[in-house]
Amino acid sequence: MSYADNHSTEQVRAFLTAMEARDLASAERYLATHVVMQFPGAPPMQRLNEVVEWAKTRYRRVSKTFHAVDQCLYPNHCVVVCHGELAVEWLDGSTSTGVRFIDRFELTDGLITRQDVWNDLALAARTNNHC
């Protein structure tokens, strides 16, 4: 596998942009068939509709502001790590901003094979009485 023209960071950003827009058909193009997506407090998921169903019991909308996106190349895969802040609209219409997040992606042959997510949404929910 050659990473001479690696576009993993762009792939991850495009995936996250599509997910934020709830354009699941576009987002699906960036995922390997055996992808595993792990979110705080959730079982591992392999389909985007699982992620959407799980999320809609917690909040209406989440958007990301990136502070940094870093990429690490390995012989057989690439790791992309994003971190920044979330803005969330809760189910009751209230909002929270400045919620820290880290997303770690593994990509093989240009497709996302794993996504691990860490964030302070549970803390923000407790602070704003949304739990």
Secondary structure in CASP SS format (residue, H / E / C, confidence):
PFRMAT SS
TARGET T0000
AUTHOR 0000-0000-0000
METHOD secondary structure of the structure
MODEL  1
M C 1.00
S C 1.00
Y C 1.00
A C 1.00
D C 1.00
N C 1.00
H C 1.00
S H 1.00
T H 1.00
E H 1.00
Q H 1.00
V H 1.00
R H 1.00
A H 1.00
F H 1.00
L H 1.00
T H 1.00
A H 1.00
M H 1.00
E H 1.00
A C 1.00
R C 1.00
D C 1.00
L H 1.00
A H 1.00
S H 1.00
A H 1.00
E H 1.00
R C 1.00
Y C 1.00
L E 1.00
A E 1.00
T E 1.00
H E 1.00
V E 1.00
V E 1.00
M E 1.00
Q E 1.00
F C 1.00
P C 1.00
G C 1.00
A C 1.00
P C 1.00
P C 1.00
M E 1.00
Q C 1.00
R C 1.00
L H 1.00
N H 1.00
E H 1.00
V H 1.00
V H 1.00
E H 1.00
W H 1.00
A H 1.00
K C 1.00
T C 1.00
R C 1.00
Y E 1.00
R E 1.00
R E 1.00
V E 1.00
S E 1.00
K E 1.00
T E 1.00
F E 1.00
H E 1.00
A E 1.00
V E 1.00
D E 1.00
Q E 1.00
C E 1.00
L E 1.00
Y C 1.00
P C 1.00
N C 1.00
H C 1.00
C E 1.00
V E 1.00
V E 1.00
V E 1.00
C E 1.00
H E 1.00
G E 1.00
E E 1.00
L E 1.00
A E 1.00
V E 1.00
E E 1.00
W E 1.00
L C 1.00
D C 1.00
G C 1.00
S C 1.00
T E 1.00
S E 1.00
T E 1.00
G E 1.00
V E 1.00
R E 1.00
F E 1.00
I E 1.00
D E 1.00
R E 1.00
F E 1.00
E E 1.00
L E 1.00
T E 1.00
D C 1.00
G C 1.00
L E 1.00
I E 1.00
T E 1.00
R E 1.00
Q E 1.00
D E 1.00
V E 1.00
W E 1.00
N E 1.00
D C 1.00
L H 1.00
A H 1.00
L H 1.00
A H 1.00
A H 1.00
R H 1.00
T H 1.00
N C 1.00
N C 1.00
H C 1.00
C C 1.00
END
